[in-house]
Amino acid sequence: MRTPVSGPGVEAQRQVTHAHPASTGSSAEAGWSPLLRIRRTRHPYGLRLTGEADLSNQQALAAALDAVLDRQPDPAAPILIDIAGLWFADAATATLLGQLALRAPAGVHLAGAQPAVETVLDRLGLTQLSKIRLTHAKPGTSRTGTEVVA
């Protein structure tokens, strides 16, 4: 089946593609990337978040967090959420991370928090939850680095 190059259906598809943070159409601009990238990690088990987490990608993040909890191979180990590459997170994102921590049997390790993200987590009280372990980004690392210090 060929995809039409023009027409009313194509314009609707373009609008949907541009509105969804994790998709791109064939006409995507060079250098386009989603606002938030979510990657599953195996060793240690969890997710790596890169970019900005906000209302525009909240549903995708919620689905990824649910999936990582549902498929957790060892409930006795905390789920690692590598947030070293996350340079913005809104209050809804912090809430999702807190809910994951409360539901995960061994809690969550939020690794590599950048100062702006850590501020949001702290102001909303997540750093006080016993089921969350927070490590900071190593001083001098870029926002895409994953090196952390406890």
MDTraj code that builds the backbone (N, CA, C; nanometers):
import mdtraj as md
import numpy as np

residues = "MET ARG THR PRO VAL SER GLY PRO GLY VAL GLU ALA GLN ARG GLN VAL THR HIS ALA HIS PRO ALA SER THR GLY SER SER ALA GLU ALA GLY TRP SER PRO LEU LEU ARG ILE ARG ARG THR ARG HIS PRO TYR GLY LEU ARG LEU THR GLY GLU ALA ASP LEU SER ASN GLN GLN ALA LEU ALA ALA ALA LEU ASP ALA VAL LEU ASP ARG GLN PRO ASP PRO ALA ALA PRO ILE LEU ILE ASP ILE ALA GLY LEU TRP PHE ALA ASP ALA ALA THR ALA THR LEU LEU GLY GLN LEU ALA LEU ARG ALA PRO ALA GLY VAL HIS LEU ALA GLY ALA GLN PRO ALA VAL GLU THR VAL LEU ASP ARG LEU GLY LEU THR GLN LEU SER LYS ILE ARG LEU THR HIS ALA LYS PRO GLY THR SER ARG THR GLY THR GLU VAL VAL ALA".split()
xyz = np.array([
    [0.0844, -0.1177, 0.0000],
    [0.0000, 0.0000, 0.0000],
    [0.0885, 0.1235, 0.0000],
    [0.0632, 0.2129, -0.0895],
    [0.1406, 0.3363, -0.0985],
    [0.0801, 0.4429, -0.0091],
    [0.1670, 0.5228, 0.0505],
    [0.1213, 0.6348, 0.1318],
    [0.1055, 0.7555, 0.0416],
    [-0.0101, 0.8207, 0.0434],
    [-0.0268, 0.9379, -0.0426],
    [0.0672, 1.0499, -0.0008],
    [0.1114, 1.1267, -0.0990],
    [0.2043, 1.2360, -0.0750],
    [0.1301, 1.3610, -0.0314],
    [0.0062, 1.3757, -0.0744],
    [-0.0707, 1.4929, -0.0356],
    [-0.2165, 1.4527, -0.0180],
    [-0.2942, 1.5432, 0.0355],
    [-0.4359, 1.5163, 0.0565],
    [-0.4744, 1.5425, 0.2007],
    [-0.6043, 1.5430, 0.2313],
    [-0.6507, 1.5741, 0.3671],
    [-0.6024, 1.4740, 0.4721],
    [-0.5935, 1.3474, 0.4365],
    [-0.5465, 1.2470, 0.5319],
    [-0.4005, 1.2654, 0.5673],
    [-0.3218, 1.3102, 0.4722],
    [-0.1789, 1.3327, 0.4953],
    [-0.1588, 1.4477, 0.5932],
    [-0.2355, 1.5527, 0.5788],
    [-0.2229, 1.6661, 0.6702],
    [-0.2609, 1.6252, 0.8121],
    [-0.3653, 1.5462, 0.8267],
    [-0.4043, 1.4981, 0.9594],
    [-0.2943, 1.4110, 1.0186],
    [-0.2335, 1.3264, 0.9351],
    [-0.1238, 1.2417, 0.9825],
    [-0.0055, 1.3263, 1.0274],
    [0.0264, 1.4301, 0.9529],
    [0.1363, 1.5200, 0.9918],
    [0.1089, 1.5853, 1.1267],
    [-0.0144, 1.6301, 1.1479],
    [-0.0483, 1.6942, 1.2745],
    [-0.0340, 1.5969, 1.3907],
    [-0.0804, 1.4742, 1.3730],
    [-0.0690, 1.3735, 1.4791],
    [0.0779, 1.3412, 1.5043],
    [0.1545, 1.3236, 1.3975],
    [0.2962, 1.2904, 1.4106],
    [0.3709, 1.3997, 1.4852],
    [0.3444, 1.5240, 1.4537],
    [0.4137, 1.6340, 1.5210],
    [0.3673, 1.6524, 1.6656],
    [0.2455, 1.6113, 1.6951],
    [0.1952, 1.6250, 1.8319],
    [0.2454, 1.5156, 1.9230],
    [0.2794, 1.4004, 1.8684],
    [0.3237, 1.2882, 1.9510],
    [0.4736, 1.2984, 1.9725],
    [0.5200, 1.3022, 2.0974],
    [0.6611, 1.3285, 2.1255],
    [0.7565, 1.2171, 2.0859],
    [0.7078, 1.0989, 2.0579],
    [0.7996, 0.9877, 2.0310],
    [0.7848, 0.9327, 1.8903],
    [0.7307, 1.0116, 1.7997],
    [0.7146, 0.9624, 1.6637],
    [0.7668, 1.0648, 1.5649],
    [0.7953, 1.0162, 1.4485],
    [0.8376, 1.1046, 1.3417],
    [0.7852, 1.0493, 1.2106],
    [0.7475, 1.1360, 1.1248],
    [0.7001, 1.0940, 0.9935],
    [0.8131, 1.0955, 0.8936],
    [0.7832, 1.0556, 0.7723],
    [0.8850, 1.0521, 0.6685],
    [0.9318, 1.1914, 0.6306],
    [0.8534, 1.2920, 0.6635],
    [0.8910, 1.4279, 0.6278],
    [0.9569, 1.5030, 0.7437],
    [1.0039, 1.4316, 0.8433],
    [1.0660, 1.4961, 0.9594],
    [1.1892, 1.5740, 0.9170],
    [1.2083, 1.6860, 0.9830],
    [1.3233, 1.7695, 0.9535],
    [1.4511, 1.6999, 0.9974],
    [1.5576, 1.7294, 0.9265],
    [1.6880, 1.6749, 0.9649],
    [1.7222, 1.7236, 1.1049],
    [1.7727, 1.6346, 1.1876],
    [1.8095, 1.6712, 1.3233],
    [1.6947, 1.6664, 1.4222],
    [1.5743, 1.6295, 1.3769],
    [1.4594, 1.6223, 1.4676],
    [1.4844, 1.5151, 1.5723],
    [1.4467, 1.5426, 1.6939],
    [1.4501, 1.4410, 1.7976],
    [1.3337, 1.4669, 1.8927],
    [1.2830, 1.3623, 1.9579],
    [1.1715, 1.3815, 2.0501],
    [1.2154, 1.4614, 2.1723],
    [1.1206, 1.5240, 2.2374],
    [1.1484, 1.6019, 2.3572],
    [1.2009, 1.5137, 2.4696],
    [1.1499, 1.3915, 2.4788],
    [1.1927, 1.2962, 2.5815],
    [1.2248, 1.1634, 2.5151],
    [1.3423, 1.1110, 2.5465],
    [1.3784, 0.9763, 2.5008],
    [1.3737, 0.8840, 2.6219],
    [1.3130, 0.7691, 2.6027],
    [1.3002, 0.6696, 2.7088],
    [1.3621, 0.5408, 2.6564],
    [1.4622, 0.4920, 2.7270],
    [1.5267, 0.3673, 2.6869],
    [1.5274, 0.2706, 2.8039],
    [1.4968, 0.1471, 2.7744],
    [1.5016, 0.0434, 2.8768],
    [1.6463, -0.0015, 2.8951],
    [1.6851, -0.0258, 3.0188],
    [1.8193, -0.0776, 3.0469],
    [1.8053, -0.2147, 3.1115],
    [1.9046, -0.2992, 3.0896],
    [1.8999, -0.4349, 3.1433],
    [1.9879, -0.4525, 3.2666],
    [2.1078, -0.3960, 3.2634],
    [2.2047, -0.4147, 3.3734],
    [2.2593, -0.2796, 3.4154],
    [2.2089, -0.2188, 3.5165],
    [2.0981, -0.2587, 3.6026],
    [1.9641, -0.2358, 3.5335],
    [1.8660, -0.3075, 3.5799],
    [1.7330, -0.3035, 3.5204],
    [1.6656, -0.1700, 3.5478],
    [1.6075, -0.1120, 3.4438],
    [1.5326, 0.0107, 3.4614],
    [1.5157, 0.0873, 3.3320],
    [1.5216, 0.2198, 3.3445],
    [1.5034, 0.3095, 3.2306],
    [1.6084, 0.4193, 3.2324],
    [1.6381, 0.4715, 3.1143],
    [1.7213, 0.5915, 3.1008],
    [1.6345, 0.6985, 3.0354],
    [1.6216, 0.8123, 3.1029],
    [1.5427, 0.9244, 3.0517],
    [1.6365, 1.0352, 3.0061],
    [1.6132, 1.0859, 2.8865],
    [1.6962, 1.1926, 2.8317],
    [1.6059, 1.2991, 2.7721],
    [1.6311, 1.4234, 2.8062],
    [1.5550, 1.5338, 2.7479],
    [1.4715, 1.6064, 2.8509],
    [1.3474, 1.6336, 2.8129],
    [1.2558, 1.7087, 2.8972],
    [1.1281, 1.6281, 2.9176],
    [1.0882, 1.6107, 3.0420],
    [0.9656, 1.5379, 3.0750],
    [0.8615, 1.6385, 3.1220],
    [0.7515, 1.6459, 3.0467],
    [0.6462, 1.7404, 3.0820],
    [0.5116, 1.6858, 3.0371],
    [0.4105, 1.7696, 3.0385],
    [0.2748, 1.7279, 3.0049],
    [0.2665, 1.6657, 2.8658],
    [0.3477, 1.7125, 2.7721],
    [0.3383, 1.6623, 2.6350],
    [0.3771, 1.5156, 2.6219],
    [0.4548, 1.4635, 2.7146],
    [0.4969, 1.3236, 2.7050],
    [0.4641, 1.2436, 2.8320],
    [0.3765, 1.2972, 2.9137],
    [0.3403, 1.2340, 3.0408],
    [0.2806, 1.0946, 3.0215],
    [0.1933, 1.0771, 2.9224],
    [0.1310, 0.9460, 2.9010],
    [0.2341, 0.8427, 2.8578],
    [0.3270, 0.8811, 2.7725],
    [0.4312, 0.7881, 2.7276],
    [0.5196, 0.7479, 2.8451],
    [0.5556, 0.8447, 2.9285],
    [0.6382, 0.8145, 3.0452],
    [0.5631, 0.7253, 3.1433],
    [0.4371, 0.7544, 3.1681],
    [0.3573, 0.6718, 3.2600],
    [0.3502, 0.5277, 3.2101],
    [0.3309, 0.5094, 3.0808],
    [0.3253, 0.3745, 3.0234],
    [0.4593, 0.3035, 3.0386],
    [0.5693, 0.3749, 3.0164],
    [0.7025, 0.3137, 3.0293],
    [0.7307, 0.2755, 3.1741],
    [0.6918, 0.3599, 3.2688],
    [0.7137, 0.3291, 3.4103],
    [0.6293, 0.2095, 3.4540],
    [0.5057, 0.2027, 3.4068],
    [0.4206, 0.0866, 3.4374],
    [0.4828, -0.0414, 3.3823],
    [0.5318, -0.0346, 3.2586],
    [0.5901, -0.1525, 3.1943],
    [0.7162, -0.1979, 3.2658],
    [0.8002, -0.1032, 3.3080],
    [0.9241, -0.1425, 3.3746],
    [0.8933, -0.2086, 3.5096],
    [0.7893, -0.1656, 3.5759],
    [0.7493, -0.2293, 3.7017],
    [0.6873, -0.3675, 3.6756],
    [0.5993, -0.3753, 3.5769],
    [0.5325, -0.5022, 3.5462],
    [0.6301, -0.6106, 3.5026],
    [0.7388, -0.5730, 3.4386],
    [0.8331, -0.6715, 3.3848],
    [0.9599, -0.6843, 3.4681],
    [0.9581, -0.6299, 3.5870],
    [1.0776, -0.6314, 3.6721],
    [1.1207, -0.7757, 3.7009],
    [1.2446, -0.8120, 3.6626],
    [1.2889, -0.9503, 3.6795],
    [1.3187, -0.9883, 3.8247],
    [1.3620, -0.8913, 3.9064],
    [1.3976, -0.9206, 4.0454],
    [1.3337, -0.8162, 4.1365],
    [1.2167, -0.8460, 4.1921],
    [1.1488, -0.7487, 4.2778],
    [1.2283, -0.7101, 4.4026],
    [1.3306, -0.7877, 4.4375],
    [1.4119, -0.7560, 4.5548],
    [1.5148, -0.6464, 4.5256],
    [1.5341, -0.6123, 4.3987],
    [1.6294, -0.5077, 4.3609],
    [1.5538, -0.3808, 4.3227],
    [1.6066, -0.2648, 4.3604],
    [1.5394, -0.1412, 4.3203],
    [1.5463, -0.1219, 4.1688],
    [1.4501, -0.0532, 4.1157],
    [1.4485, -0.0189, 3.9738],
    [1.5347, 0.1059, 3.9558],
    [1.6285, 0.1018, 3.8629],
    [1.7137, 0.2170, 3.8351],
    [1.6487, 0.3035, 3.7283],
    [1.6294, 0.4294, 3.7604],
    [1.5856, 0.5272, 3.6615],
    [1.7018, 0.6254, 3.6462],
    [1.7733, 0.6125, 3.5356],
    [1.8880, 0.6984, 3.5064],
    [1.8343, 0.8303, 3.4539],
    [1.8447, 0.9353, 3.5359],
    [1.7917, 1.0664, 3.4986],
    [1.9037, 1.1666, 3.4734],
    [2.0249, 1.1174, 3.4524],
    [2.1383, 1.2072, 3.4293],
    [2.1185, 1.2933, 3.3050],
    [2.0479, 1.2421, 3.2062],
    [2.0239, 1.3179, 3.0841],
    [1.8932, 1.3935, 3.0841],
    [1.8237, 1.3933, 3.1965],
    [1.6957, 1.4646, 3.2087],
    [1.7238, 1.6044, 3.2616],
    [1.7093, 1.7048, 3.1785],
    [1.7415, 1.8399, 3.2233],
    [1.6189, 1.9217, 3.2616],
    [1.4990, 1.8653, 3.2423],
    [1.3780, 1.9306, 3.2908],
    [1.2764, 1.8239, 3.3264],
    [1.2116, 1.8409, 3.4396],
    [1.1012, 1.7540, 3.4798],
    [0.9989, 1.8400, 3.5530],
    [0.8723, 1.8248, 3.5160],
    [0.7683, 1.9020, 3.5827],
    [0.7141, 1.8255, 3.7034],
    [0.6195, 1.8859, 3.7714],
    [0.5640, 1.8251, 3.8929],
    [0.4925, 1.6931, 3.8626],
    [0.4283, 1.6833, 3.7476],
    [0.3598, 1.5587, 3.7119],
    [0.4609, 1.4452, 3.6935],
    [0.5760, 1.4759, 3.6371],
    [0.6819, 1.3754, 3.6210],
    [0.7300, 1.3286, 3.7574],
    [0.7517, 1.4223, 3.8475],
    [0.7948, 1.3868, 3.9830],
    [0.6910, 1.2987, 4.0506],
    [0.5648, 1.3290, 4.0304],
    [0.4570, 1.2484, 4.0872],
    [0.4607, 1.1060, 4.0323],
    [0.4808, 1.0924, 3.9012],
    [0.4901, 0.9587, 3.8409],
    [0.6066, 0.8794, 3.8996],
    [0.7208, 0.9446, 3.9187],
    [0.8374, 0.8767, 3.9763],
    [0.8105, 0.8364, 4.1215],
    [0.7426, 0.9228, 4.1957],
    [0.7071, 0.8905, 4.3338],
    [0.6098, 0.7736, 4.3411],
    [0.5121, 0.7712, 4.2512],
    [0.4168, 0.6604, 4.2480],
    [0.4863, 0.5292, 4.2143],
    [0.5829, 0.5334, 4.1209],
    [0.6589, 0.4133, 4.0881],
    [0.7334, 0.3636, 4.2117],
    [0.7986, 0.4550, 4.2824],
    [0.8747, 0.4168, 4.4019],
    [0.7855, 0.3504, 4.5062],
    [0.6672, 0.4038, 4.5253],
    [0.5764, 0.3474, 4.6246],
    [0.5235, 0.2104, 4.5833],
    [0.5114, 0.1856, 4.4535],
    [0.4603, 0.0577, 4.4037],
    [0.5687, -0.0480, 4.3892],
    [0.6926, -0.0080, 4.3674],
    [0.8012, -0.1043, 4.3477],
    [0.8401, -0.1649, 4.4820],
    [0.8451, -0.2976, 4.4918],
    [0.8745, -0.3612, 4.6205],
    [1.0039, -0.3118, 4.6867],
    [1.1099, -0.2929, 4.6089],
    [1.2380, -0.2487, 4.6652],
    [1.2661, -0.1009, 4.6367],
    [1.1668, -0.0298, 4.5876],
    [1.1841, 0.1120, 4.5629],
    [1.2541, 0.1427, 4.4312],
    [1.3011, 0.2662, 4.4228],
    [1.3586, 0.3190, 4.2994],
    [1.4874, 0.3924, 4.3308],
    [1.5855, 0.3776, 4.2428],
    [1.7080, 0.4556, 4.2493],
    [1.7045, 0.5545, 4.1347],
    [1.6952, 0.6824, 4.1667],
    [1.7010, 0.7892, 4.0673],
    [1.8462, 0.8342, 4.0590],
    [1.9120, 0.8004, 3.9504],
    [2.0566, 0.8201, 3.9390],
    [2.0919, 0.9376, 3.8497],
    [2.1799, 1.0217, 3.8998],
    [2.2370, 1.1294, 3.8194],
    [2.1519, 1.2537, 3.8088],
    [2.0814, 1.2891, 3.9125],
    [1.9909, 1.4039, 3.9069],
    [2.0661, 1.5344, 3.8812],
    [2.0226, 1.6042, 3.7788],
    [2.0740, 1.7380, 3.7504],
    [2.0109, 1.8345, 3.8517],
    [2.0762, 1.9479, 3.8810],
    [2.0246, 2.0392, 3.9840],
    [1.8798, 2.0832, 3.9644],
    [1.8389, 2.1159, 3.8429],
    [1.7014, 2.1625, 3.8215],
    [1.5999, 2.0524, 3.8510],
    [1.6307, 1.9306, 3.8108],
    [1.5402, 1.8178, 3.8360],
    [1.5391, 1.7851, 3.9846],
    [1.6552, 1.7873, 4.0462],
    [1.6626, 1.7600, 4.1900],
    [1.5805, 1.8610, 4.2700],
    [1.5805, 1.9853, 4.2282],
    [1.5023, 2.0884, 4.2962],
    [1.3536, 2.0545, 4.2926],
    [1.3038, 2.0118, 4.1769],
    [1.1628, 1.9740, 4.1652],
    [1.1323, 1.8557, 4.2565],
    [1.2180, 1.7544, 4.2527],
    [1.1974, 1.6357, 4.3362],
    [1.1976, 1.6721, 4.4847],
    [1.2900, 1.7578, 4.5228],
    [1.3017, 1.7989, 4.6625],
    [1.1813, 1.8818, 4.7076],
    [1.1416, 1.9777, 4.6265],
    [1.0293, 2.0655, 4.6642],
    [0.8983, 1.9894, 4.6777],
    [0.8862, 1.8796, 4.6043],
    [0.7642, 1.7996, 4.6133],
    [0.7744, 1.6885, 4.7170],
    [0.8872, 1.6825, 4.7886],
    [0.9032, 1.5885, 4.8977],
    [0.9483, 1.4490, 4.8577],
    [0.9819, 1.4274, 4.7320],
    [1.0218, 1.2929, 4.6893],
    [1.1547, 1.2511, 4.7490],
    [1.2423, 1.3446, 4.7753],
    [1.3727, 1.3094, 4.8316],
    [1.3588, 1.2585, 4.9748],
    [1.2423, 1.2782, 5.0364],
    [1.2190, 1.2322, 5.1724],
    [1.1565, 1.0930, 5.1777],
    [1.1128, 1.0411, 5.0631],
    [1.0517, 0.9080, 5.0614],
    [1.1567, 0.8010, 5.0863],
    [1.1262, 0.7083, 5.1743],
    [1.2226, 0.6030, 5.2079],
    [1.2471, 0.5076, 5.0915],
    [1.1545, 0.4993, 4.9972],
    [1.1697, 0.4065, 4.8848],
    [1.2370, 0.4709, 4.7635],
    [1.2892, 0.5927, 4.7820],
    [1.3638, 0.6586, 4.6742],
    [1.5057, 0.6834, 4.7203],
    [1.5998, 0.6363, 4.6407],
    [1.7413, 0.6686, 4.6609],
    [1.7798, 0.7627, 4.5480],
    [1.8321, 0.8781, 4.5821],
    [1.8686, 0.9793, 4.4832],
    [2.0190, 0.9990, 4.4838],
    [2.0791, 0.9903, 4.3672],
    [2.2201, 1.0260, 4.3532],
    [2.2281, 1.1435, 4.2577],
    [2.3296, 1.2244, 4.2769],
    [2.3449, 1.3478, 4.2029],
    [2.4341, 1.3291, 4.0816],
    [2.4178, 1.4176, 3.9848],
    [2.5076, 1.4189, 3.8701],
    [2.6461, 1.4577, 3.9194],
    [2.7468, 1.3951, 3.8643],
    [2.8840, 1.4295, 3.9004],
    [2.9113, 1.5718, 3.8537],
    [2.9702, 1.6554, 3.9395],
    [2.9978, 1.7930, 3.8984],
    [3.0792, 1.7967, 3.7690],
    [3.0360, 1.8835, 3.6787],
    [3.1079, 1.8989, 3.5532],
    [3.0617, 1.8072, 3.4423],
    [2.9666, 1.7160, 3.4713],
    [2.9182, 1.6302, 3.3624],
    [2.8148, 1.7054, 3.2828],
    [2.8084, 1.6732, 3.1564],
    [2.7080, 1.7360, 3.0718],
    [2.5726, 1.6757, 3.1044],
    [2.4691, 1.7371, 3.0532],
    [2.3354, 1.6888, 3.0816],
    [2.3062, 1.5561, 3.0133],
    [2.3953, 1.5073, 2.9283],
    [2.3753, 1.3762, 2.8676],
    [2.4646, 1.2714, 2.9307],
    [2.5452, 1.3095, 3.0289],
    [2.6332, 1.2130, 3.0935],
    [2.5574, 1.1246, 3.1891],
    [2.6113, 1.0082, 3.2164],
    [2.5438, 0.9174, 3.3082],
    [2.6277, 0.8846, 3.4292],
    [2.7400, 0.9520, 3.4465],
    [2.8236, 0.9257, 3.5626],
    [2.7593, 0.9901, 3.6846],
    [2.7499, 0.9182, 3.7938],
    [2.6826, 0.9688, 3.9127],
    [2.7708, 0.9522, 4.0348],
    [2.7414, 1.0312, 4.1369],
    [2.8055, 1.0165, 4.2674],
    [2.6957, 1.0048, 4.3708],
    [2.7244, 0.9295, 4.4761],
    [2.6230, 0.9102, 4.5799],
    [2.6180, 1.0281, 4.6740],
])
top = md.Topology()
chain = top.add_chain()
for i, resn in enumerate(residues, 1):
    res = top.add_residue(resn, chain, resSeq=i)
    for name in ("N", "CA", "C"):
        top.add_atom(name, md.element.get_by_symbol(name[0]), res)
traj = md.Trajectory(xyz[None], top)
